[in-house]
Amino acid sequence: MVDPSLNLPEPPPELAALSQRLCTRIVNEIEQHGPIGLDHYMRMALYEPGLGYYSNGLLKFGADGDFVTAPEQGRLFAESLAGIVMVVANRLNTGFDVLELGPGSGALARDLLMTLNPLPERYLMLETSATLRQVQQETLAALPAPVAQRVEWIDQPPASGFSGVIVGNEVIDALPVCSFEVQADGLMERAVALDASRFGWQLRPPSDRLASAYQKLSTDLDEPLPNGYCSEICVDLPDWFGSVTQSLDQGLVLMIDYGYPRREYYHPDRAAGTLVAHYRHRAHFDPFVWPGLSDLSAFVDFTALADAGLAQGFELAGFTTQAGLLLGSDILQSIETIANDRERLALAGELKRLMLPGEMGEKFKVMALTRGLELNSSAFQFSDQRGRL
Ligand SMILES: C[S@@+](CC[C@H](N)C(=O)[O-])C[C@H]1O[C@@H](n2cnc3c(N)ncnc32)[C@H](O)[C@@H]1O
């Protein structure tokens, strides 16, 4: 039963049936193994072949989907990132490659490739979802042939060394997370169990990986988290980061996502965590509503991301808000020079959505991690927030 107070539109019967098929698989998993971690549940709800949110072929992005990401707003986001990519390209003596993680509809790839000059030798797309790959291929079909020839889809991070830029927008928030609750006698994991007629939470002792990730984070906090405090940890983040960046010999990793530095993420006031579901442009906090039809994500602990980078020999070259990044780029000046009023106004509206604090400007952060290269980019100098980490 979906809580009517959430006020969510009913899915049509065929989509409700698809969600039901996914629920049956998750129920089987729980009946076989007992309650499963939230990370296990998210993996199935998002990536179960043919049924999971990112694997079922339904529209996700844009006005008719469930949410709108920055590259879907228009070309300005890609243009501001292109400025940073060009700083890296100019530092490297040889050609450069771009690896995009989780390219979604392919909008960022399309607009970056239309802006970058010179073009990267290769534009690699690492996408876990077969159906999204198809969407990306359709989006990029509009590119001129010499540009499109640079694009390659890959199943695994590149095995041999490369130099250039790895970029991921809203990818880390889609990685499965574990959920925990602090109790008087220690940490408990919130696992997903079968309730009377739906899924529900059940507490159990934490896995070793969750316990050690929690131990590490609690040493960084100013005060212990209070009893009853619930939140999430992406225990997979360090290994995932290591695997996607292992072959980067020289270059930059650029991650954009909603999130906080650790002390703000695990602030005593944020006692219900950051897990959020998106369904038809409505955000809510019940991860068990229509699995497969709702996106599930958690905010990013950017201190954990910086730590993962430092552990792999990266340097923290920049941390700022999305608004700071745009203000530090030359996008504002370039809009002012556009003579066509209608175009200029449309771009100013797009810029507002990307930059305003109530929209994406403050909630979204941008982190730059470099290996074997110094990054002097004005985009990170306008509002350097590394001290918050
Ligand atoms: C929220 S969407 C963001 C899409 C796109 N980057 C954008 O900004 O519009 C998350 C994307 O990450 C992909 N993804 C999730 N986990 C991934 C992983 N481990 N490796 C690569 N892509 C992944 C999803 O399939 C999806 O394309």
Ligand as a Chemical Component Dictionary entry (heavy atoms), coordinates in Angstrom:
data_LIG
# 
_chem_comp.id                   LIG 
_chem_comp.type                 NON-POLYMER 
_chem_comp.pdbx_formal_charge   0 
_chem_comp.three_letter_code    LIG 
# 
loop_
_chem_comp_atom.comp_id 
_chem_comp_atom.atom_id 
_chem_comp_atom.alt_atom_id 
_chem_comp_atom.type_symbol 
_chem_comp_atom.charge 
_chem_comp_atom.model_Cartn_x 
_chem_comp_atom.model_Cartn_y 
_chem_comp_atom.model_Cartn_z 
_chem_comp_atom.pdbx_ordinal 
LIG C1  C1  C 0  21.082 10.073 -12.198 1  
LIG S1  S1  S 1  21.641 9.376  -13.682 2  
LIG C2  C2  C 0  22.632 10.700 -14.287 3  
LIG C3  C3  C 0  22.744 10.678 -15.755 4  
LIG C4  C4  C 0  23.589 11.774 -16.413 5  
LIG N1  N1  N 0  24.957 11.755 -15.949 6  
LIG C5  C5  C 0  22.988 13.135 -16.244 7  
LIG O1  O1  O 0  23.575 13.971 -15.570 8  
LIG O2  O2  O -1 21.909 13.375 -16.805 9  
LIG C6  C6  C 0  22.799 8.158  -13.164 10 
LIG C7  C7  C 0  23.534 7.476  -14.305 11 
LIG O3  O3  O 0  24.612 6.671  -13.789 12 
LIG C8  C8  C 0  24.577 5.371  -14.359 13 
LIG N2  N2  N 0  25.294 4.479  -13.427 14 
LIG C9  C9  C 0  24.908 4.076  -12.221 15 
LIG N3  N3  N 0  25.852 3.311  -11.635 16 
LIG C10 C10 C 0  26.892 3.299  -12.490 17 
LIG C11 C11 C 0  28.198 2.705  -12.467 18 
LIG N4  N4  N 0  28.587 1.949  -11.440 19 
LIG N5  N5  N 0  29.007 2.902  -13.520 20 
LIG C12 C12 C 0  28.601 3.646  -14.589 21 
LIG N6  N6  N 0  27.382 4.213  -14.668 22 
LIG C13 C13 C 0  26.540 4.044  -13.640 23 
LIG C14 C14 C 0  23.084 5.156  -14.553 24 
LIG O4  O4  O 0  22.781 4.096  -15.402 25 
LIG C15 C15 C 0  22.690 6.523  -15.127 26 
LIG O5  O5  O 0  23.078 6.657  -16.465 27 
# 
loop_
_chem_comp_bond.comp_id 
_chem_comp_bond.atom_id_1 
_chem_comp_bond.atom_id_2 
_chem_comp_bond.value_order 
_chem_comp_bond.pdbx_ordinal 
LIG C1  S1  SING 1  
LIG S1  C2  SING 2  
LIG S1  C6  SING 3  
LIG C2  C3  SING 4  
LIG C3  C4  SING 5  
LIG C4  N1  SING 6  
LIG C4  C5  SING 7  
LIG C5  O1  DOUB 8  
LIG C5  O2  SING 9  
LIG C6  C7  SING 10 
LIG C7  O3  SING 11 
LIG C7  C15 SING 12 
LIG O3  C8  SING 13 
LIG C8  N2  SING 14 
LIG C8  C14 SING 15 
LIG N2  C9  SING 16 
LIG N2  C13 SING 17 
LIG C9  N3  DOUB 18 
LIG N3  C10 SING 19 
LIG C10 C11 SING 20 
LIG C10 C13 DOUB 21 
LIG C11 N4  SING 22 
LIG C11 N5  DOUB 23 
LIG N5  C12 SING 24 
LIG C12 N6  DOUB 25 
LIG N6  C13 SING 26 
LIG C14 O4  SING 27 
LIG C14 C15 SING 28 
LIG C15 O5  SING 29 
# 
